[in-house]
């Protein structure tokens, strides 16, 4: 039976579209059962049918915990096997993370542990880095601090702007996310207390995406 994936998104949903395209092309044995957002106007929501959408504004809730509880209850109702944060711009609270521990992954536009949080491309340029990229990691309560499963790297080029670098990173984000989800939905990767295992063997450093879109040790 194909894995049930729920996606949290705040924007246009380009990573969500990559997931949907991979499923349609039979490159990912999964189904997207829900898209949930903190932005009712997010265009990502339009990529699935009305019955698969949930969106509320955090402003309509008394506090962060109340919003987190509402989105967590909505998620549970869709019964996902995996929850993917794909351009979800809101920090998830400890209670939410604990509720879905081990099933919650995020794609972040930097080579973690570098540049947690926002403005990653500009920060990489300011630091004079020779390469930049994206990471898929498990979610923990601390921002962008969970165990990294896989990374894709791109060279920083002379004269790069943050916008140009962001476009090159986005181009590797999609194959990185699909390859990572392939390992997760097949059961080849498991996570326990921050330790990853691939095919039953400990994984001590992130897998790396090659030019063919495959993940290697």
C-alpha positions as CSV (number, residue, x, y, z in Angstrom):
1,X,0.0,0.0,0.0
2,X,1.4,3.4,-1.0
3,X,2.4,5.8,1.8
4,X,0.1,8.6,2.8
5,X,1.9,12.0,2.7
6,X,0.6,15.2,4.2
7,X,2.3,18.4,3.2
8,X,2.6,21.6,5.2
9,X,3.1,24.7,3.0
10,X,2.9,28.4,3.3
11,X,3.4,29.6,-0.3
12,X,3.3,28.5,-3.9
13,X,4.0,24.8,-3.3
14,X,6.8,24.1,-5.8
15,X,8.1,21.2,-3.6
16,X,4.6,19.9,-3.3
17,X,4.3,20.0,-7.1
18,X,7.5,18.0,-7.4
19,X,6.0,15.4,-5.1
20,X,2.8,15.2,-7.1
21,X,4.7,15.0,-10.4
22,X,6.9,12.1,-9.0
23,X,3.8,10.3,-7.9
24,X,2.2,10.7,-11.3
25,X,5.3,9.5,-13.0
26,X,5.4,6.4,-10.6
27,X,8.8,7.5,-9.3
28,X,7.3,7.7,-5.7
29,X,5.1,5.1,-4.2
30,X,2.9,7.5,-2.3
31,X,-0.3,9.6,-2.3
32,X,-0.7,13.2,-1.1
33,X,-3.7,12.9,1.2
34,X,-3.7,16.5,2.5
35,X,-2.2,20.0,2.2
36,X,-2.3,22.1,5.3
37,X,-1.4,25.8,5.6
38,X,-1.1,28.7,7.9
39,X,-2.0,30.9,4.9
40,X,-5.5,30.5,3.6
41,X,-4.5,32.3,0.4
42,X,-1.5,30.0,-0.2
43,X,-1.6,28.8,-3.8
44,X,-0.2,25.4,-2.7
45,X,-3.7,24.6,-1.5
46,X,-5.0,24.7,-5.0
47,X,-2.9,21.7,-6.1
48,X,-5.2,19.3,-4.3
49,X,-9.0,18.9,-4.1
50,X,-11.1,20.8,-1.6
51,X,-11.5,17.7,0.6
52,X,-7.7,17.5,1.0
53,X,-7.2,21.1,2.1
54,X,-7.0,22.6,5.5
55,X,-6.0,26.2,6.1
56,X,-6.5,28.7,9.0
57,X,-4.8,31.9,10.0
58,X,-2.9,31.8,13.3
59,X,-4.4,35.2,14.0
60,X,-7.8,33.5,14.5
61,X,-6.4,31.6,17.5
62,X,-5.6,32.9,21.0
63,X,-2.0,31.6,21.0
64,X,0.5,29.5,19.2
65,X,-0.4,26.3,21.2
66,X,-4.0,26.6,20.2
67,X,-3.2,26.9,16.5
68,X,-0.7,24.0,16.7
69,X,-3.4,21.9,18.4
70,X,-5.9,22.7,15.6
71,X,-3.5,21.9,12.8
72,X,-2.4,18.7,14.6
73,X,-5.9,17.5,15.0
74,X,-6.6,18.2,11.3
75,X,-3.5,16.3,10.4
76,X,-4.5,13.3,12.5
77,X,-7.9,13.2,10.7
78,X,-6.0,12.6,7.4
79,X,-4.1,9.7,8.9
80,X,-0.7,10.4,7.2
81,X,2.3,8.1,7.4
82,X,4.6,11.1,6.7
83,X,4.3,14.8,7.2
84,X,6.5,17.0,4.9
85,X,7.2,20.6,5.7
86,X,7.8,22.1,2.2
87,X,8.0,25.9,2.4
88,X,6.1,26.0,5.7
89,X,7.3,29.2,7.3
90,X,6.0,28.8,10.8
91,X,7.9,27.3,13.7
92,X,6.2,24.1,15.0
93,X,5.8,23.9,18.8
94,X,7.2,21.1,21.0
95,X,3.8,19.5,21.5
96,X,3.1,19.3,17.8
97,X,6.6,17.9,17.1
98,X,6.2,15.3,19.9
99,X,2.9,14.2,18.5
100,X,4.3,13.3,15.1
101,X,7.8,12.4,16.2
102,X,9.7,10.3,13.7
103,X,7.2,11.1,10.9
104,X,8.0,14.8,10.4
105,X,10.6,16.0,7.9
106,X,11.5,19.4,6.5
107,X,13.5,20.6,3.5
108,X,15.7,23.6,4.3
109,X,17.7,25.7,1.8
110,X,21.1,25.5,3.3
111,X,23.8,22.9,4.2
112,X,22.7,22.4,7.7
113,X,24.0,23.0,10.4
114,X,24.9,26.2,8.5
115,X,22.3,28.9,8.3
116,X,19.3,27.8,10.3
117,X,16.3,30.0,9.8
118,X,15.7,32.6,7.1
119,X,17.8,34.4,4.4
120,X,20.1,31.5,3.9
121,X,21.3,32.4,0.4
122,X,22.3,35.9,1.4
123,X,24.1,34.6,4.5
124,X,26.0,32.1,2.4
125,X,27.2,34.8,0.1
126,X,28.1,37.1,2.9
127,X,30.2,34.4,4.4
128,X,32.1,33.8,1.2
129,X,31.1,30.2,1.0
130,X,32.3,28.2,-2.0
131,X,29.2,26.0,-2.0
132,X,25.6,26.1,-0.8
133,X,22.7,23.8,-1.0
134,X,19.7,22.2,0.6
135,X,19.1,19.6,3.4
136,X,16.3,17.2,4.2
137,X,16.1,16.7,8.0
138,X,13.8,15.3,10.7
139,X,12.0,18.0,12.7
140,X,12.7,18.6,16.3
141,X,11.5,21.4,18.5
142,X,14.7,23.5,18.0
143,X,14.6,25.3,14.7
144,X,16.3,23.4,11.8
145,X,18.2,21.3,14.3
146,X,17.0,17.8,13.6
147,X,19.1,14.9,12.2
148,X,20.0,15.5,8.5
149,X,19.1,12.7,6.2
150,X,20.4,14.0,2.9
151,X,21.9,17.1,1.2
152,X,22.4,18.5,-2.3
153,X,25.2,20.9,-3.0
154,X,25.6,23.6,-5.6
155,X,28.7,25.8,-6.3
156,X,28.6,29.5,-5.4
157,X,29.5,31.4,-8.6
158,X,31.3,34.7,-9.0
159,X,28.9,37.5,-9.1
160,X,26.0,35.5,-7.6
161,X,23.1,37.3,-6.1
162,X,20.9,35.8,-3.4
163,X,18.1,35.5,-6.0
164,X,20.3,33.7,-8.5
165,X,21.7,31.3,-5.9
166,X,18.2,30.6,-4.6
167,X,17.1,29.5,-8.1
168,X,20.0,27.1,-8.4
169,X,19.3,25.7,-4.9
170,X,15.6,25.3,-5.7
171,X,16.6,23.2,-8.8
172,X,18.3,20.6,-6.6
173,X,15.7,20.9,-3.8
174,X,13.1,19.0,-5.8
175,X,15.2,15.9,-6.7
176,X,16.6,15.9,-3.2
177,X,13.2,15.8,-1.6
178,X,11.9,13.1,-4.0
179,X,14.9,10.9,-3.4
180,X,14.7,11.3,0.3
181,X,11.0,10.6,0.4
182,X,11.6,7.5,-1.7
183,X,13.9,6.1,1.1
184,X,11.4,7.0,3.8
185,X,8.2,5.6,2.2
186,X,10.0,2.4,1.3
187,X,11.0,1.9,4.9
188,X,14.7,1.9,4.0
189,X,15.4,4.8,6.4
190,X,14.4,4.9,10.0
191,X,15.0,7.4,12.8
192,X,15.2,6.7,16.5
193,X,16.3,9.2,19.1
194,X,18.3,11.2,16.5
195,X,20.1,8.2,15.0
196,X,19.3,7.3,11.4
197,X,19.6,3.9,9.9
198,X,19.7,3.1,6.2
199,X,18.9,-0.5,5.3
200,X,19.5,-1.5,8.9
201,X,22.9,0.1,9.2
202,X,23.7,3.4,11.1
203,X,24.0,6.5,9.0
204,X,26.6,8.8,10.5
205,X,26.7,11.6,7.9
206,X,24.1,12.9,5.5
207,X,23.5,11.1,2.1
208,X,24.6,13.2,-0.9
209,X,22.6,13.7,-4.0
210,X,24.5,13.0,-7.2
211,X,23.9,14.5,-10.7
212,X,21.6,11.6,-11.6
213,X,19.3,12.4,-8.7
214,X,20.4,9.4,-6.6
215,X,21.4,9.5,-2.9
216,X,24.8,8.0,-2.0
217,X,26.8,7.6,1.3
